[in-house]
Amino acid sequence: MPRPQVSVSPDSAPAASPEEASALSASALSKAAGALSDAVARLTGGRAAVDAADDDRSGAASALSGVVSGLAFAVKAGGKGALVGGGFLAELLATTATRLPLRDKGTLLVQHPGLDTEELADSLTAAAARVTGTIGGAAGGLAAAQWFATPSLIAVPVELAAETLLVAAVELKLVAELHEIYDARPPGDLSDRANAYLGSWTTQRGLRGAGQTVGLAGRLASAGSSALRKRITGRLARNLGSFLPFLAGAVVGARNNSSGTRKLGDRLRADLAIQPQRIPSQRLGPV
């Protein structure tokens, strides 16, 4: 069975227009966001689940396939010949942000007993890097199995967009949970926090205080959306390594994803550990 393919517009092409977003039905976008959040939950539910995903690539491949299906459905709902550019992927990631299975500080401490803040940050970063590496390996494996059926990479396979979104969503979960354990949860409701975390992931920097958080959220709502689109498009280009022929793509994809996630975690920790904000966690109460 031929795999679904979509065209991915380069960042130099016209930005995703409002018409592109409106062409996608709300139900299709919701289904794709649901598939993405479900895949993140399967791969990052806890330490045991992460280790299992690292040892068994089939788990990551199955999760990736679910994202591929949801994404292909959303693209089809947009009409024949729809382009999946950075704008579309940014919108889908933003829709998913409020659905991710984020753990608060109390839950994380229960799941990782006896660890101090830095040890817990080490564990979360290492686990996220293992997961994103496994996703890259799974995407490369899928590409290797189908390479000779692909006449060219002018039409980038939908697996590339799915891998990019799944890695971004896992990293977004890491962003939220690192802010949680450093007592730097941004203020506001779930939507406000999701916007703030998207801004943090986009800039690859931690949020340090309410004023800076509000500023980032505001920029994301306006000019910041362009930065998010560029970040997604750049990640698409980097993930092209997963689609090298044979199994080389699996090796490159795993290495690039894991390295990128570790660097993100290191940058956030460098910011958050300077002046940790004493913001109460949901389950622990005032600190």
N, C-alpha and C positions, 0 to 999 in steps of 0.2 A: 504494500500500500504506500503510495507516494506521500511524503510528509508535507504538511501545509507550509507554504512559504508566503512571506510578505516582503514588501520593499521597505527598507529603512532609509529615510531621507537623511542626508548628511547635514551637519550643523550649518553649513554654508548655504543650504537651501532655505527657501522661505520658511519662517517659523510656523508651527502648527497654528492654524487659524481657528477662530471661534466656530466656524462651520464644521471643521473636522471634529471638534469635541461634541457639537450638538448632533452630528450625524450618528453618533453612537447612542443607542438606547440606554436609558438608565438601568434597565434590567441586565443588559449585556455587560456594562461596566461593573455593576454590582457583582455579577457572577464571576468575572475575572478577578476582582478584588477579593472575593471570598475564596477562590481557588488559591490565590497567592498567600493569603493569611493562613489558610489551612495547611499549606505546604510548610510555611515557617513553623507552625505549631508542631507538625510531625517531626521536623528536624531539630528543633531546639526546645522541646518540652522539658528537658531536664538533663542532668549529667549522663544518665544511662542512655537516654535517647540519642544524645550527641555522639557518645562513644560508639553506639551501634551503627549510626549513620557513617561514622568514619571507617568502620570495619567492613561495612556492607554497602557497596556503591549502589546496589539495586534499590535501596531505600531512597537515596537521593535521586536516582533516575526516575523512580515512580513519582516522587514529589514534583520533579521537573516536568514530567509528562502531564500532570494535572494542571500545572501553570500554562503549559503549551496549549492544552485544550481550551482553557478559559480565555486565553489571549486570542487564539484563533477564532473563537466564537464572537468575541468583541469586535475583532477586525471585520469579520463577515457581516456583522450587524451594521458596520459603517458603510457598507456598500462595496460593490466590485471595484477593485483597483485602489482601495483605501491605502494611504501611506501611514506607516507607523513611524513617526518621528519622535524627537525628544519631547515635544509637547504632549503627545498622547501618553507616552510612558511616564512622564512626570505627573500627569493627571491621575493615572492609574495608581502610581505609588502614593500620591497624596490621599486618594480614596481609601487605600489599604491601611494607611498609617493609623487610623482610629480603630482598626480591627485587629491589630497585631496582639498576640498573647503576651503582653508585657507583665513582668513580675515586679511587685513592689519590694522594698527593702526587707520587710518582714519575711516574705516568702523566700527570698534569696538566702537569707540567713538560716532559715529552717532547712533549705535544701543543701546548704554548704556549711554545716556546723563546725565551729571551732576556727574559722578563718577570720583574720582581721580584714580591714578595708582593702589594703593593697593585695593581699593574697586572694581575696574574692575577685578583685579586678583582674588579676592574673588569670584566674580560672575562667572568668567570663570571656575575656579576650581570646584566650587559647581555644576555648570551645567554639566561639564564633568563627575563628580562623580555620579550625578543622572542618566546620560545616561548609563554609564558602569554598574551601579547597576541594571538598568532596563534590560539591555542586559543579565546580569547574571540571573535575575529572569525569563526572557523569555526562556533562554536556559534550566533552571531547570524545567520550566513548560512543555516544549517539552519532556524532558527526563521522567518526571513523567507520562505523557500520554502514553509513549511507553515502560515504564520500563519492563512490563511483557512479551513483545515481544522480549526482549534482553536476549539471553541465558547467556552471560557473557560480561565482559568489556575487554576481551583480544583484540578484535577488537574494538577500540575506535570509537564511532560514529563520523561521519563527522561534526556533530553539535559542537563537542568540538573544533575541529580545526577552525571552522567558528567563534565561540564565541571568541576564543583567538585572531584571526586576527581582528575581529571587535573592540574588546576592545583596542587592541594595536593601531589600526588606529585612534580611538577617542582620545586616549592619545597622539598620535603623533601630532594630530591637536592642542591639548592643549599645547604641547611643543612649537610648532611654534608660536602660538598666545601669549603665555606668553613672549617669546623672543621679539615679536613685540611690546608689550605694554611697556616693559622695555627698549625699544630702543636698543636692543641687536641683531638685525637681522644679521646673518652671511653674509659675502660678497659672491659674485659670482652669477651665474645664478640659475635658479630654481633647476637644478640637483645638483649643489653644496650645495645649502641650504638644499635640501632634505637629502643629505648624512650627513650634519652636524646635522640636527634634529634627524636622525636615531641614530647617535652617542650619542646625548644627551639622547634620550629615553633609549638606551642600557645601558649607564652608570648611568642613573637616576641623572644626574648632568647638571647644566646650562652651557652655553658657555659664556665665558667672554673675548671677544677680538678676533681679527682676527688671531693672532698667534695660540692661543689655538684651535680655530675653524678649521684652516687648518690642525693642527696636528690630531685632531679627525677624520676629513674626510679622511686623509691619512691612519690612522689606521683601519678605517672601510673598506677601499678598500682592505686591506691585512689581517692582523691578526684580525682586528676589525670585519670582517664578522663572525669569529668564536664566538666572544662575542655576536653578534646579534643572532646567531643561539642558543647559550646557553640561552640567555634571553627568546627567544620564547619558547624553550623547557621547561624552568622553569615555564613559564606562563601556558603552557599546563598542567603541573602537578598540579599547584595550582587550575586551573579551573575544575579539576576532581570533586571538591566538588559540582559543579552544577549538577552532574549526580548521586547524592544520590537518593535512592528510595523515592517514593511518592513526596510530595512537599517540603521535607527538602532541596532538591537540590536548589530549587528556592530561599529559604531563605539564604542558605549559599553562593550561587553564587552571589546574589545581595549584600550581606554584604562584601564578599571578594573583589569583583570588585570595589565597591564604596570606600572602605578603601584604596585599592592599588592606586587608582587614586588620592585620596586626599593626600596621602603620597608623590606621585610623584610631585604634584603641590607644596607642602610645600618645598620639597628639591630644586626644581628649583627656587622658589622665594627666598629662603635663599641665593642661589648663585647669582642670577641676581640682587638682591637688594643691594649687597655689593658695587659693583662698576659698576653701569649701564653705558653702552656704549652709547655715543651720536651718534648713527647711524641714518641717516634720514629715515623716513618711506616713502613708495611709494607715498602716497596721501598727506601727510602733508608737504613734502619737508624738507629743512634743519631746524634743531632745534637749 
